[in-house]
């Protein structure tokens, strides 16, 4: 079945560590997105990518980095510069602008 | 950027009731989507509806783009309809597209 796979589901990070969240899709979608969700809030855009080897900052990119070396993969690194990284992270993809988004099941990141 | 307001923020209904959720947005859009987030965090795309009316079973949606609002109707509610409903919008013009901007959602609880 086609879909988006995010891993791990739960992730614990120590202060000062970088961690990488995985996002893989087999939908042959061109565009991929990373969102952050805080409790009781909507989703906020971190980074997005329309094609391989190209990506753009979203509204809250500070303290995060991404890469897009393959069409299927769009990993997100939460760096030590991100002061409040505890949140629910969601990855999405879309075929073209006129189609809807498909979301992964998310990764819950907690700083310990 | 575009502002998205959803109402009501919370809604508690008995099983079998009907409901209407509203999404107002501050500027013209050419992409509008409704999502349902279940209690485990999974986001499911319900409708891609930048204008017009669509129906899918007990759910239907209407977007009046000229008046900058969209409505999601849920009829004969079931307990499985519980969760958070998000409206998300985007206005893109040439070049690459930004990601969707989300409202804060309507938290719906259906009681048996």
Interface residues (C-beta under 8 A of the other chain):
Chain A: X31 X33 X35 X37 X40 X41 X42 X43 X44 X45 X48 X50 X56 X58 X59 X88 X90 X92 X97 X98 X99 X100 X101 X102 X103 X105 X106 X108
Chain B: X1 X4 X30 X31 X33 X35 X40 X41 X42 X43 X44 X45 X47 X48 X86 X88 X90 X92 X96 X97 X98 X99 X100 X101 X102 X103 X104 X105
